[in-house]
Amino acid sequence: MQDLNEMAIFAIVVNSGSFTKAADKLKLPKSTVSRKVSQLEKRVGVRLINRTTRNLKPTETGKLYYSQCLKMLEQAEEADRIVSNMQAEPSGLLRISTPLSFGTPFFISVIKQFLDKYPKVNIEIIADDKQIDLLEHEVDIAFRIGPLSDSSLIARNIGTARLSLCATPEYLAKHGEPKTIQELDKHTCISHPVAPWMLQTPAGVTEFHPSSRMIANDMEMIRKMVKQGFGIGAVPQILISDDLQDKSLVTVLPELPFQERTFYLVYPSRREPPSKVMAFTDYIFSNCQPIAPWEIGTTNGINKSSTALLINKQAIDKHAINGVDRLQTY
């Protein structure tokens, strides 16, 4: 039968470079460490370490055996971490990266509920439309639109996201409502510099480049300009859900919706993420269901059959996380 202690001691000896250093690290007599390695070599039937009076080096076989023993030690340490995380109450600072347009009542409500549930966790929000390096900026979790460029991240698909063309009823009454994509050229348009207008038509996806009188890299600013009656803008659905419900804004060309993109919750790849990360991730998913409230039925001509993404299962209020399926970041 294999003696895992012998294998662990052997790995530590090779890593330390001497029996003396290994014995100090293990807090064992040097004679015990040496005997364990000798017993291991006898059991496997091959010399694993070449010993001299000055140093020791693993044999070729010993190098291969060492790499496997090292994996065993790492897995054992990982098992300890998993158990510790399961027992540990989530605590500490949780840094979350979000796009600027995510600072809405939808997200704020979820953060409040999470903090109420986990009083030992503090949260820092880094709102930026740029996709920052999570490790470099020590960020624990990020919300992003795919496709993802960093394959080292753990990504969990939480639905889809897209924009909506919208305007005020007053603007449309004064300037007329466009009936085709081409008629948008006759209107004042407001756009984001890196957000192409990818519209789904019966013939497929069409990319439209508006002749914008105003370009802004802040979706909330675009929304406010649209609400001022300046023109037609493409705004994340999450930002205009209330505006559509109170009819201060209406959708334009609803039969030609924007192309959807996948929305992700991502975090750095670790064998066992901290309990605060897993608690937040689990909280997001345990309080969500497939269809956002404005996706049920048909409003302003929009087809609401899409199983987009998130609403609070407990229906605490309309400002829960139910809007995420229409968030767009760039």
TAWO-V714454 format. One record per helix or strand of 3 or more residues. SS is the DSSP state (H for helix, E for strand). FROM is the first residue (numbers start at 1). TO is the last residue. If there is no record, write none. Layout:
ss: <SS SS>
from: <FROM FROM>
to: <TO TO>
This chain:
ss: <H H H E E H E H H E E E E H H E E E E H E H E H H H>
from: <4 19 30 49 56 60 92 100 105 121 141 153 163 169 182 189 197 204 212 219 232 237 261 275 293 321>
to: <16 26 44 51 58 87 98 102 117 127 145 161 167 175 186 191 201 208 215 227 236 245 268 286 295 326>
